[in-house]
Amino acid sequence: MTPGTGARLWHQTAQHLVQAHGALPGALISYAPTLEQLHFAHADTHEALASDGAAAPDGHTHTGPLDPGYPYARDSSFRPFPPGPTASCRTGGVPYFGWETCLPQTMWQAGVPPAYQEAVEASRSATYRDGPEPEAAQ
């Protein structure tokens, strides 16, 4: 994959997660997930919605199978820029950034560590308590 193709696909996938699924754009920018991680977040979001009998906020569906992506950041996957300085502190070794985006998740990893579950719950509580993420200045 060329860098231009990776950049285009990363932007399209991130935009879809924000516009169609309500992901927090600041979380995507701060963590700067790889393209594989974005694909994983997208597929995992649809799996979580389906398991709850729910639809995407905008009601869309996909006609074919989704790219399953990969939850861990790999050097071989396109990443537009390095994660922000606070992203590594918040994730604390947790490979998957999905809980920071407020996207529905399946808790995909068998035996999700208690620290990860606690981080998910704390993040959700803080998000609801503080309200929606502010819009970026134009």
N, CA, C and O of each residue as an XYZ file, in Angstrom:
552
protein
N       0.847     -1.167      0.000
C       0.000      0.000      0.000
C       0.898      1.237      0.000
O       1.863      1.321      0.760
N       0.568      2.178     -0.854
C       1.354      3.406     -0.899
C       0.951      4.314      0.261
O      -0.160      4.192      0.776
N       1.835      5.224      0.683
C       1.469      6.156      1.757
C       0.212      6.970      1.416
O      -0.610      7.243      2.290
N       0.070      7.354      0.142
C      -1.117      8.121     -0.258
C      -2.402      7.323     -0.106
O      -3.425      7.856      0.324
N      -2.345      6.039     -0.460
C      -3.521      5.175     -0.312
C      -3.823      4.961      1.167
O      -4.981      5.021      1.580
N      -2.794      4.712      1.960
C      -2.997      4.536      3.398
C      -3.609      5.769      4.037
O      -4.516      5.658      4.861
N      -3.121      6.939      3.663
C      -3.650      8.198      4.211
C      -5.117      8.380      3.819
O      -5.939      8.780      4.644
N      -5.440      8.087      2.567
C      -6.831      8.240      2.092
C      -7.756      7.283      2.840
O      -8.826      7.684      3.297
N      -7.350      6.021      2.966
C      -8.177      5.036      3.664
C      -8.309      5.357      5.151
O      -9.381      5.180      5.729
N      -7.221      5.831      5.777
C      -7.278      6.204      7.188
C      -8.288      7.331      7.384
O      -9.134      7.272      8.276
N      -8.191      8.349      6.548
C      -9.098      9.489      6.660
C     -10.548      9.059      6.441
O     -11.431      9.467      7.195
N     -10.801      8.247      5.426
C     -12.174      7.797      5.145
C     -12.739      6.984      6.306
O     -13.893      7.169      6.693
N     -11.934      6.090      6.858
C     -12.410      5.244      7.948
C     -12.642      6.056      9.215
O     -13.655      5.878      9.892
N     -11.709      6.946      9.539
C     -11.879      7.801     10.724
C     -13.108      8.690     10.564
O     -13.879      8.859     11.509
N     -13.291      9.251      9.389
C     -14.454     10.109      9.134
C     -15.749      9.316      9.287
O     -16.713      9.817      9.864
N     -15.781      8.098      8.781
C     -16.963      7.248      8.918
C     -17.254      6.948     10.394
O     -18.406      7.008     10.823
N     -16.220      6.630     11.162
C     -16.427      6.341     12.582
C     -16.997      7.544     13.325
O     -17.829      7.388     14.219
N     -16.550      8.738     12.958
C     -17.043      9.957     13.616
C     -18.453     10.289     13.144
O     -19.346     10.504     13.964
N     -18.661     10.332     11.836
C     -19.944     10.790     11.307
C     -21.061      9.758     11.437
O     -22.191     10.123     11.763
N     -20.777      8.494     11.195
C     -21.823      7.480     11.194
C     -21.988      6.773     12.532
O     -23.062      6.254     12.833
N     -20.918      6.752     13.343
C     -20.972      6.009     14.600
C     -20.826      6.885     15.834
O     -21.017      6.406     16.952
N     -20.495      8.146     15.657
C     -20.384      9.045     16.799
C     -19.095      8.946     17.580
O     -19.055      9.348     18.743
N     -18.036      8.424     16.979
C     -16.740      8.364     17.668
C     -16.269      9.780     17.994
O     -16.567     10.725     17.263
N     -15.553      9.915     19.068
C     -15.018     11.215     19.455
C     -13.777     11.526     18.617
O     -12.778     10.813     18.712
N     -13.828     12.575     17.803
C     -12.687     12.866     16.934
C     -11.404     13.157     17.711
O     -10.318     12.800     17.257
N     -11.512     13.788     18.853
C     -10.323     14.094     19.643
C      -9.595     12.838     20.090
O      -8.367     12.825     20.171
N     -10.357     11.768     20.384
C      -9.732     10.505     20.785
C      -8.986      9.884     19.614
O      -7.899      9.333     19.785
N      -9.573      9.973     18.422
C      -8.897      9.425     17.241
C      -7.614     10.195     16.944
O      -6.592      9.601     16.601
N      -7.669     11.498     17.074
C      -6.490     12.312     16.780
C      -5.424     12.130     17.857
O      -4.240     12.021     17.539
N      -5.827     12.095     19.116
C      -4.864     11.960     20.202
C      -4.141     10.619     20.146
O      -2.916     10.563     20.255
N      -4.903      9.540     19.978
C      -4.277      8.226     19.960
C      -3.617      7.911     18.626
O      -2.640      7.163     18.584
N      -4.132      8.468     17.541
C      -3.617      8.211     16.188
C      -3.516      6.716     15.912
O      -2.421      6.202     15.685
N      -4.658      6.007     15.929
C      -4.599      4.564     15.673
C      -4.089      4.274     14.272
O      -4.160      5.118     13.379
N      -3.578      3.077     14.097
C      -3.162      2.655     12.765
C      -4.409      2.368     11.941
O      -5.510      2.264     12.481
N      -4.232      2.241     10.643
C      -5.357      1.903      9.770
C      -5.968      0.568     10.177
O      -7.191      0.425     10.178
N      -5.137     -0.408     10.521
C      -5.667     -1.704     10.970
C      -6.495     -1.554     12.245
O      -7.522     -2.216     12.396
N      -6.059     -0.693     13.158
C      -6.823     -0.477     14.386
C      -8.156      0.210     14.098
O      -9.160     -0.089     14.744
N      -8.170      1.123     13.140
C      -9.441      1.748     12.758
C     -10.394      0.720     12.169
O     -11.582      0.707     12.492
N      -9.866     -0.145     11.300
C     -10.715     -1.201     10.725
C     -11.243     -2.119     11.826
O     -12.407     -2.518     11.811
N     -10.375     -2.446     12.776
C     -10.801     -3.290     13.889
C     -11.903     -2.593     14.692
O     -12.916     -3.212     15.019
N     -11.711     -1.313     15.011
C     -12.714     -0.566     15.778
C     -14.048     -0.546     15.039
O     -15.105     -0.676     15.657
N     -14.001     -0.383     13.724
C     -15.225     -0.349     12.927
C     -15.936     -1.701     12.958
O     -17.136     -1.770     13.223
N     -15.196     -2.770     12.686
C     -15.800     -4.105     12.696
C     -16.322     -4.458     14.085
O     -17.407     -5.024     14.216
N     -15.552     -4.126     15.125
C     -15.952     -4.418     16.493
C     -17.198     -3.626     16.888
O     -18.055     -4.132     17.613
N     -17.293     -2.400     16.417
C     -18.476     -1.581     16.694
C     -19.721     -2.224     16.100
O     -20.747     -2.330     16.772
N     -19.636     -2.655     14.845
C     -20.805     -3.304     14.222
C     -21.141     -4.618     14.914
O     -22.317     -4.953     15.063
N     -20.128     -5.367     15.340
C     -20.372     -6.615     16.062
C     -21.080     -6.327     17.389
O     -22.023     -7.030     17.752
N     -20.634     -5.304     18.107
C     -21.264     -4.942     19.381
C     -22.707     -4.484     19.167
O     -23.598     -4.849     19.934
N     -22.932     -3.699     18.140
C     -24.290     -3.247     17.854
C     -25.196     -4.431     17.522
O     -26.321     -4.517     18.016
N     -24.704     -5.340     16.687
C     -25.495     -6.511     16.294
C     -25.809     -7.390     17.505
O     -26.921     -7.902     17.631
N     -24.831     -7.563     18.392
C     -25.067     -8.420     19.564
C     -26.082     -7.795     20.521
O     -26.722     -8.505     21.297
N     -26.230     -6.473     20.468
C     -27.234     -5.786     21.290
C     -28.551     -5.586     20.547
O     -29.492     -5.013     21.096
N     -28.622     -6.057     19.297
C     -29.829     -5.877     18.501
C     -30.051     -4.424     18.098
O     -31.185     -3.999     17.877
N     -28.971     -3.672     18.004
C     -29.059     -2.246     17.685
C     -28.472     -1.980     16.305
O     -27.828     -2.842     15.706
N     -28.706     -0.779     15.821
C     -28.159     -0.343     14.535
C     -27.218      0.825     14.784
O     -27.212      1.422     15.861
N     -26.427      1.136     13.773
C     -25.566      2.320     13.851
C     -26.450      3.544     14.048
O     -27.598      3.545     13.605
N     -25.939      4.592     14.708
C     -26.756      5.784     14.954
C     -27.423      6.351     13.703
O     -28.537      6.870     13.776
N     -26.751      6.257     12.562
C     -27.365      6.781     11.342
C     -28.151      5.713     10.587
O     -28.687      5.985      9.513
N     -28.224      4.492     11.140
C     -29.020      3.424     10.549
C     -28.362      2.694      9.386
O     -29.001      1.841      8.770
N     -27.115      2.996      9.066
C     -26.487      2.374      7.897
C     -26.129      0.906      8.165
O     -25.973      0.478      9.308
N     -26.008      0.175      7.092
C     -25.510     -1.193      7.144
C     -24.466     -1.344      6.045
O     -24.344     -0.489      5.167
N     -23.729     -2.419      6.103
C     -22.727     -2.699      5.068
C     -23.155     -3.959      4.321
O     -23.657     -4.907      4.926
N     -22.955     -3.965      3.013
C     -23.406     -5.087      2.202
C     -22.449     -6.271      2.216
O     -22.876     -7.401      1.980
N     -21.209     -6.050      2.477
C     -20.235     -7.139      2.482
C     -19.552     -7.254      3.823
O     -19.817     -6.466      4.730
N     -18.676     -8.227      3.954
C     -17.943     -8.358      5.222
C     -17.003     -7.171      5.424
O     -16.445     -6.629      4.470
N     -16.848     -6.791      6.663
C     -15.952     -5.680      6.999
C     -14.532     -6.185      7.148
O     -14.303     -7.338      7.512
N     -13.586     -5.312      6.865
C     -12.187     -5.622      7.100
C     -12.040     -5.807      8.609
O     -12.353     -4.887      9.364
N     -11.571     -6.972      9.071
C     -11.498     -7.196     10.514
C     -10.404     -6.397     11.207
O     -10.416     -6.266     12.431
N      -9.455     -5.860     10.439
C      -8.392     -5.076     11.041
C      -7.572     -5.877     12.029
O      -7.490     -7.103     11.950
N      -6.968     -5.160     12.961
C      -6.112     -5.781     13.966
C      -6.072     -4.835     15.165
O      -5.856     -3.636     14.989
N      -6.276     -5.351     16.386
C      -6.386     -4.449     17.542
C      -5.090     -3.806     18.014
O      -5.127     -2.778     18.689
N      -3.956     -4.385     17.675
C      -2.678     -3.864     18.140
C      -2.029     -3.004     17.060
O      -2.213     -3.256     15.869
N      -1.283     -2.003     17.468
C      -0.554     -1.165     16.507
C       0.643     -1.941     15.985
O       1.491     -2.387     16.758
N       0.705     -2.098     14.671
C       1.856     -2.756     14.045
C       2.536     -1.752     13.132
O       1.878     -0.930     12.495
N       3.837     -1.825     13.076
C       4.603     -0.900     12.239
C       4.215     -0.998     10.767
O       4.362     -0.029     10.022
N       3.726     -2.152     10.345
C       3.384     -2.351      8.937
C       2.075     -1.670      8.548
O       1.774     -1.561      7.359
N       1.296     -1.213      9.515
C       0.018     -0.567      9.232
C       0.188      0.951      9.221
O       0.907      1.513     10.047
N      -0.472      1.593      8.287
C      -0.357      3.044      8.135
C      -0.833      3.764      9.398
O      -1.891      3.452      9.946
N      -0.043      4.718      9.841
C      -0.407      5.601     10.953
C      -0.042      7.004     10.486
O       1.103      7.243     10.100
N      -1.000      7.943     10.512
C      -0.750      9.269      9.935
C       0.261     10.117     10.683
O       0.939     10.951     10.083
N       0.368      9.912     11.987
C       1.284     10.679     12.827
C       1.391      9.934     14.152
O       0.551      9.083     14.444
N       2.396     10.232     14.951
C       2.535      9.538     16.238
C       1.409      9.940     17.193
O       0.839     11.022     17.058
N       1.087      9.075     18.152
C       0.075      9.427     19.146
C       0.482     10.665     19.930
O       1.669     10.961     20.067
N      -0.505     11.383     20.443
C      -0.244     12.552     21.274
C       0.433     12.153     22.574
O       0.401     10.983     22.953
N       1.042     13.104     23.257
C       1.805     12.793     24.473
C       0.960     12.205     25.594
O       1.482     11.435     26.400
N      -0.318     12.536     25.677
C      -1.143     11.986     26.754
C      -1.799     10.669     26.364
O      -2.316      9.969     27.235
N      -1.795     10.314     25.095
C      -2.442      9.069     24.672
C      -1.757      7.865     25.294
O      -2.432      6.945     25.755
N      -0.440      7.851     25.318
C       0.262      6.698     25.870
C       0.019      6.581     27.377
O       0.025      5.475     27.918
N      -0.193      7.698     28.050
C      -0.476      7.653     29.484
C      -1.868      7.070     29.728
O      -2.053      6.259     30.636
N      -2.829      7.475     28.931
C      -4.192      7.009     29.128
C      -4.332      5.535     28.794
O      -5.090      4.826     29.456
N      -3.619      5.060     27.785
C      -3.801      3.668     27.385
C      -2.995      2.722     28.257
O      -3.336      1.542     28.340
N      -1.960      3.184     28.898
C      -1.210      2.392     29.859
C      -0.913      0.964     29.419
O      -1.100      0.033     30.202
N      -0.463      0.774     28.205
C      -0.137     -0.560     27.731
C      -1.311     -1.315     27.140
O      -1.139     -2.426     26.639
N      -2.502     -0.734     27.189
C      -3.669     -1.379     26.594
C      -3.590     -1.171     25.090
O      -3.521     -0.030     24.634
N      -3.598     -2.248     24.307
C      -3.356     -2.115     22.884
C      -4.500     -1.485     22.106
O      -4.268     -0.861     21.071
N      -5.712     -1.634     22.575
C      -6.868     -1.186     21.814
C      -7.402      0.108     22.389
O      -7.642      0.199     23.593
N      -7.588      1.095     21.559
C      -7.968      2.429     21.996
C      -9.474      2.642     22.015
O      -9.919      3.717     22.417
N     -10.273      1.677     21.603
C     -11.707      1.854     21.356
C     -12.492      2.471     22.487
O     -13.415      3.247     22.242
N     -12.149      2.146     23.724
C     -12.929      2.681     24.831
C     -12.813      4.190     24.927
O     -13.706      4.835     25.477
N     -11.742      4.772     24.409
C     -11.592      6.227     24.461
C     -12.465      6.941     23.436
O     -12.690      8.146     23.554
N     -12.950      6.235     22.452
C     -13.719      6.857     21.375
C     -15.213      6.894     21.661
O     -15.960      7.565     20.949
N     -15.655      6.188     22.684
C     -17.074      6.034     23.032
C     -17.833      5.195     22.009
O     -19.057      5.291     21.917
N     -17.126      4.379     21.246
C     -17.780      3.452     20.331
C     -18.221      2.212     21.111
O     -17.546      1.808     22.058
N     -19.348      1.603     20.721
C     -19.721      0.342     21.367
C     -18.661     -0.715     21.082
O     -18.051     -0.710     20.013
N     -18.441     -1.610     22.018
C     -17.420     -2.644     21.870
C     -17.932     -3.997     22.343
O     -18.892     -4.083     23.110
N     -17.280     -5.041     21.876
C     -17.640     -6.399     22.279
C     -16.827     -6.885     23.463
O     -17.098     -7.965     23.988
N     -15.833     -6.112     23.899
C     -14.857     -6.589     24.891
C     -14.224     -7.840     24.310
O     -14.191     -8.902     24.931
N     -13.727     -7.671     23.100
C     -13.239     -8.705     22.199
C     -12.234     -9.659     22.781
O     -12.170    -10.812     22.353
N     -11.463     -9.233     23.722
C     -10.384    -10.080     24.215
C     -10.919    -10.980     25.327
O     -11.418    -10.492     26.342
N     -10.812    -12.286     25.133
C     -11.274    -13.217     26.161
C     -10.553    -12.913     27.466
O      -9.334    -12.743     27.493
N     -11.313    -12.849     28.533
C     -10.712    -12.560     29.825
C     -10.144    -11.161     29.891
O      -8.995    -10.971     30.290
N     -10.946    -10.171     29.499
C     -10.487     -8.786     29.518
C      -9.971     -8.456     30.915
O     -10.684     -8.660     31.898
N      -8.751     -7.952     31.017
C      -8.179     -7.665     32.339
C      -9.043     -6.680     33.124
O      -9.592     -5.745     32.540
N      -9.172     -6.874     34.441
C      -9.981     -5.964     35.261
C      -9.564     -4.504     35.119
O     -10.417     -3.617     35.136
N      -8.269     -4.243     34.979
C      -7.823     -2.854     34.836
C      -8.397     -2.237     33.563
O      -8.746     -1.057     33.547
N      -8.494     -3.019     32.511
C      -9.063     -2.524     31.254
C     -10.549     -2.261     31.440
O     -11.052     -1.222     31.011
N     -11.260     -3.194     32.077
C     -12.688     -3.003     32.317
C     -12.925     -1.753     33.160
O     -13.842     -0.978     32.886
N     -12.097     -1.559     34.184
C     -12.229     -0.374     35.034
C     -11.957      0.899     34.233
O     -12.634      1.910     34.424
N     -10.980      0.851     33.348
C     -10.669      2.011     32.520
C     -11.835      2.332     31.593
O     -12.156      3.501     31.383
N     -12.465      1.310     31.043
C     -13.624      1.513     30.174
C     -14.733      2.203     30.952
O     -15.282      3.208     30.501
N     -15.058      1.670     32.106
C     -16.140      2.240     32.917
C     -15.809      3.661     33.365
O     -16.677      4.533     33.336
N     -14.573      3.903     33.777
C     -14.181      5.250     34.201
C     -14.274      6.225     33.039
O     -14.715      7.362     33.211
N     -13.862      5.787     31.861
C     -13.921      6.646     30.685
C     -15.362      6.986     30.333
O     -15.685      8.138     30.040
N     -16.220      5.980     30.363
C     -17.640      6.219     30.054
C     -18.261      7.154     31.075
O     -19.012      8.060     30.713
N     -17.955      6.943     32.351
C     -18.506      7.804     33.398
C     -18.042      9.241     33.217
O     -18.837     10.174     33.338
N     -16.770      9.421     32.930
C     -16.233     10.767     32.738
C     -16.839     11.423     31.506
O     -17.099     12.626     31.507
N     -17.063     10.646     30.465
C     -17.636     11.192     29.239
C     -19.047     11.683     29.495
O     -19.400     12.791     29.092
N     -19.856     10.875     30.158
C     -21.238     11.271     30.402
C     -21.323     12.410     31.414
O     -22.197     13.271     31.308
N     -20.424     12.420     32.391
C     -20.445     13.452     33.409
C     -20.030     14.803     32.820
O     -20.617     15.837     33.140
N     -19.035     14.780     31.977
C     -18.502     16.028     31.417
C     -19.252     16.505     30.179
O     -19.047     17.637     29.740
N     -20.102     15.682     29.613
C     -20.827     16.060     28.399
C     -20.037     15.717     27.160
O     -18.979     15.094     27.243
N     -20.549     16.124     26.003
C     -19.882     15.768     24.748
C     -18.538     16.464     24.602
O     -18.274     17.495     25.220
N     -17.704     15.870     23.769
C     -16.389     16.437     23.495
C     -16.574     17.771     22.759
O     -17.391     17.847     21.841
N     -15.845     18.813     23.135
C     -15.997     20.099     22.451
C     -15.532     20.006     21.002
O     -14.653     19.214     20.662
N     -16.137     20.826     20.168
C     -15.758     20.877     18.756
C     -14.401     21.538     18.629
O     -14.047     22.426     19.404
N     -13.653     21.090     17.644
C     -12.346     21.694     17.378
C     -12.550     23.101     16.812
O     -13.499     23.342     16.067
N     -11.675     24.010     17.161
C     -11.771     25.379     16.644
C     -11.507     25.389     15.150
O     -10.620     24.690     14.661
N     -12.257     26.158     14.455
C     -12.105     26.235     12.986
C     -11.208     27.365     12.594
O     -10.969     27.579     11.406
